[in-house]
Each structure stands twice: as C-alpha cells, then as structure tokens.
Amino acid sequence: MFEELQNTPRLLMSAALKPVQGDRFQSTGFADLGAAIYDRADGKRMLLVESAQSMANRLEHTCLDGAGPRLAGDLEGLPYVLVRLSGETDAETSSLIEAHRLNSPYIISDKEFQKKFTKMSEYARGKPLDWQKIAKALLYFDPNSLLHGIFMANLEDGRIKAPRMLSSFIEAEDVREVGLGGVKNNPLDPTGTLRAEGYDKDVYGNVPYHRTEYTASHLVAYFNLDLALLGGYGLPAEATELLIALGLYKIRRFLSIGLRLRTACDLQLADLDISVQAPEGWKMPEEELLLDSIKDSIKRCAKSRLFVDPPVTKLTTTVVWKKQRQQGQSSDQKDEIPDENESE
C-alpha cells in the first residue's frame, strides 16, 4: 500500500477546518501566557489553536477503548503495558495514556520490566545508544511509544529520547479577538456569606468572568509523518508498514471523531478531504482500508515475533500517597523529573 512513499522523507498533510456553527472558536491556553498569538513574516496575525503536545494526546486518544486506559477492540494484538495500581488506590493506567508512555514511573519502576527492556535495547550507562535495538524494544512492548515519541528520563541516566514520528498542530490565520464573559450566579446569596458548614472555601457568591474567543479567515490542521526517522530505525517491512498505517489511521480518526476540542471549539472539515503537500500526487487512504492494513500488519509482526507475547504486558504497582513535606524538614523522596512537554 505504501510503495510510493519509499523515497519520501516526510509525509506532509493538512486539513482545512471551520466551526460547526457560527464563526467563533476558543483556542488552547498556556499558563502565564494565555493564547499563543503571533505575527507571521508577511504581517498576518496568527494563532496556535492546538499545540503539538495537545495534538499528540488527541491522536493517541483515537485508538482507546472509550477514555482508556485499554486499547480499542479493533486494534487487538497491538502491544502496550497495562498497570494495576494497588495499595492506597485501586485503578488502572497504561502506556497508552501515561506521560511519555513507557517512561511512566508506574511502569519503569517495575524491576522485572526494566530488566527486560534494558536487556533487549542493550541500554546501559556509559555505553553508546544503539537506536535500532532501542526501536525494536519500543516496538516490542508498545509501538505507540515509537510513533508519538518518548523521553525515558526515569530509566538509568535518562538518555533515551526519541522525537515524535507523527506530529501535528492547528493554526488560525488572520485572527480577530472576540471579548465575552458571564457570571456564575448564586441564587441564594450573591454575597457569598451563606456557606455550607465545614466547607469554607471561597467558591460562593456571584463570580463574574471574562474570556476571549476568536474568528479567523482560515483554520488549518497540519500533520507530519517523519518517514526518514522511521527508516533510520531499520525495522522489518511489516513493522514499518504497521507504523505508517497506524499514524495515518489516527489522523483519519481524529478528523472524523476528535474535532470537538473544547466546549467553545467544535470544528469540522471545511473541504472534502485531506490535502497532501508531499509527496505530490499521493492520496491518503480511507479509514477502513488503513484499519485493514493495520490488522494485517499486526498479524505479520506477531508471526515474526516482533511483539511481546501476550501483547498486553500486565504489571501491578503498589502506590502510596506522598506525605506533605513539612517546613524545615527534608523528604526521603526526590522531586520527580518533569516531562519535556508540559501537557503530555
């Protein structure tokens, strides 16, 4: 299916969008910054509607069973790590929803899993990284970690840092602000002095608020599948085909079911189909055809023993609530290393 892409370093695509109703939409916001507005070199006023970090999360969500943490039934056989949290909570999480996937402390803290991964990837302190072996280990336990990137800061000296193979963002061109607001009403006591006994937080009374929405002449979602990066990993043909099909399938799914980004940002395709910028003349396959290709590639990868068996690695991690650090006292736990991407 992907023979035409063999000599293509990047598969570049875009999709024109528009609000489902009206002209206004709400952008993503960043702490201490707000909306990311900037001027293009030609003077056009631009807005980052959805960041690369947020889009990575949204593309991952398209293949979950509901909100996760398990994989959708259509993709059965695709490897990932499922974790049962026990001890002071009872919950499930997985490498499909955790920040930086396999780097989650709930996963990489498991000594047996860590031992298997480091042995397969031949990763060790003071030893040069063998990216082909690292890629095979990531594929073996969780192909999504290859597709969406991983920063394994919690493993040994934290040198494994693979960029996203599939990246995306949404921009708006020629934007104009729309100022609006409202008020949270308390029908019993607008002053906020009437309070529930034992709950004395300042959440009572009438609270006015304001926010900014936007209009734009153009809204565009951009997608970039880095085929040169994929080729550099030296994976077998069936694994390469799987990752291409899976990346394209996620794009299709996002554009069909994932375009309600926020309450006030509900979008739809403005054109009939995705536009392909490179390679010229290539056409994006339909969702059903991509899913068939994924299912076939999963079977071939499993037959070639490129995947862990069974494909879902099940771990149990005991968790405890961290005690609040007392002023003037030290803690026996170090602060966690922050993730590279703020929302991922």
Residue pairs with C-beta under 8 A, 6 or more apart in sequence:
1 241
1 245
1 285
1 289
1 293
2 241
2 244
2 245
4 279
4 282
5 11
5 227
5 244
5 279
5 282
8 227
8 278
8 279
8 282
9 226
9 227
9 228
10 224
10 225
10 226
10 227
10 228
10 278
11 224
11 225
11 227
11 244
11 276
11 278
11 279
11 282
12 222
12 223
12 224
12 276
12 277
12 278
13 222
13 223
13 224
13 225
13 251
13 274
13 275
13 276
13 277
13 284
14 220
14 221
14 222
14 223
14 274
14 275
14 277
15 220
15 221
15 223
15 255
15 269
15 271
15 274
15 275
16 218
16 219
16 220
16 269
16 270
16 271
16 275
17 170
17 219
17 220
17 221
17 259
17 267
17 268
17 269
17 270
18 219
18 267
18 268
18 269
18 270
19 25
19 219
19 265
19 266
19 267
19 268
20 266
20 267
20 268
21 266
23 215
24 178
24 213
24 214
24 215
24 264
25 49
25 172
25 213
25 214
25 215
25 216
25 219
25 264
25 265
25 266
25 267
26 211
26 213
26 214
26 261
26 262
26 263
26 264
26 265
27 35
27 36
27 47
27 48
27 49
27 50
27 172
27 213
27 214
27 265
28 35
28 36
28 48
28 49
28 50
28 51
28 54
28 261
28 262
29 35
30 36
30 51
30 342
31 342
34 212
35 47
35 48
35 212
35 214
36 47
36 48
36 51
37 45
37 46
37 47
37 175
38 45
38 46
38 47
38 48
39 45
39 46
40 46
40 173
44 173
44 174
45 174
45 175
45 176
46 171
46 172
46 173
46 175
47 171
47 172
47 175
47 214
47 216
48 169
48 170
48 171
49 170
49 171
49 172
49 219
49 261
49 265
50 58
50 169
50 170
50 221
50 261
51 169
51 343
52 164
52 167
52 168
52 169
52 341
53 341
53 342
53 343
53 344
54 343
55 167
55 168
55 169
55 170
56 148
56 149
56 164
56 166
56 167
56 168
56 341
56 344
57 343
57 344
58 254
58 258
58 261
59 148
59 166
59 168
59 250
59 251
59 254
59 258
60 96
60 97
60 144
60 148
60 250
61 67
61 68
61 258
62 249
62 250
62 253
62 254
62 257
62 258
63 71
63 72
63 75
63 96
63 144
63 246
63 249
63 250
63 253
64 70
64 71
64 72
64 96
64 97
65 71
65 72
65 73
68 94
68 96
68 97
69 82
69 92
69 93
69 94
69 96
69 97
70 82
70 92
70 94
70 96
71 78
71 80
71 96
71 312
74 291
74 295
75 294
75 295
75 298
76 298
77 295
77 298
77 299
77 302
77 307
77 311
78 143
78 144
78 246
78 294
78 298
78 307
78 311
79 139
79 140
79 141
79 142
79 143
79 307
79 308
79 311
79 312
79 313
80 94
80 95
80 96
80 141
80 142
80 144
80 311
80 312
80 313
81 94
81 95
81 102
81 107
81 113
81 141
81 142
81 312
81 313
81 314
81 315
82 92
82 94
82 312
82 313
82 314
82 315
83 92
83 93
83 94
83 104
83 106
83 107
83 314
83 315
83 316
83 317
84 91
84 92
84 314
84 315
84 316
84 317
85 91
85 92
85 93
85 106
85 317
85 318
85 319
86 316
86 317
86 318
86 319
87 318
87 319
87 320
88 319
88 320
88 321
89 319
93 104
93 106
95 101
95 102
95 104
95 107
95 141
95 142
95 144
95 145
96 142
96 144
98 104
98 106
98 107
99 339
99 344
100 149
100 150
100 151
100 152
100 153
100 339
100 340
100 344
101 142
101 144
101 145
101 148
101 150
102 108
102 117
102 138
102 141
102 142
102 145
102 150
102 152
103 150
103 151
103 152
103 153
103 154
103 155
104 154
105 154
105 336
106 315
106 317
106 319
107 113
107 315
107 317
108 114
108 117
108 152
108 154
108 155
109 154
109 317
110 315
110 317
113 313
113 315
114 155
117 123
117 137
117 141
117 155
118 124
118 155
118 156
120 133
120 136
120 137
120 140
121 130
121 133
121 134
121 136
121 137
121 138
121 160
122 130
122 133
123 129
123 134
123 155
123 156
123 159
123 160
124 156
125 156
125 157
129 159
129 160
131 162
131 232
131 233
132 233
132 234
132 235
134 160
134 162
135 146
135 162
135 233
135 234
135 235
136 233
136 235
136 306
138 145
138 146
138 150
138 162
139 146
139 235
139 239
139 301
139 306
139 307
140 306
140 307
140 308
141 308
141 313
143 239
143 242
143 243
143 246
144 246
145 162
146 162
146 165
146 233
146 243
147 164
147 165
147 166
147 243
147 246
147 247
147 250
148 164
148 165
148 166
149 162
149 163
149 164
149 165
150 160
150 161
150 162
151 158
151 160
151 161
151 162
151 339
151 340
152 158
152 159
152 160
152 161
153 337
153 339
153 340
154 337
158 337
161 340
163 226
163 229
164 226
165 225
165 226
165 229
165 230
165 243
165 247
166 223
166 224
166 225
166 226
166 247
166 250
166 251
167 223
167 224
167 226
168 221
168 222
168 223
168 224
168 251
168 254
169 221
169 222
170 219
170 220
170 221
170 222
170 261
171 219
171 220
171 222
172 214
172 216
172 218
172 219
172 220
173 216
173 217
173 218
173 219
173 220
174 216
174 217
174 218
175 214
175 215
175 216
176 214
176 215
176 216
177 212
177 213
177 214
178 212
178 213
178 214
178 215
179 210
179 212
180 210
180 211
180 212
180 213
181 208
181 209
181 210
181 211
182 208
182 209
183 206
183 207
183 208
183 209
184 206
184 207
184 208
184 209
185 206
186 192
186 204
186 205
186 206
188 194
189 204
189 205
190 205
190 206
191 205
192 202
192 204
192 205
192 206
193 204
193 205
194 204
195 204
213 264
219 267
219 270
221 255
223 251
223 274
225 244
225 247
225 248
227 244
230 240
230 243
230 244
231 240
235 243
235 306
236 301
236 304
236 306
238 297
238 300
238 301
238 304
238 306
239 297
239 301
239 306
241 293
241 297
242 294
242 297
242 298
242 301
245 290
245 293
245 294
245 297
246 294
248 284
248 285
248 290
249 287
249 290
249 291
249 294
251 274
251 284
252 284
252 286
252 287
252 290
253 287
255 269
255 274
256 287
259 266
259 267
259 268
259 269
260 266
260 267
261 267
273 284
274 284
276 282
276 283
276 284
285 293
298 307
301 307
302 309
302 311
322 333
323 331
325 331
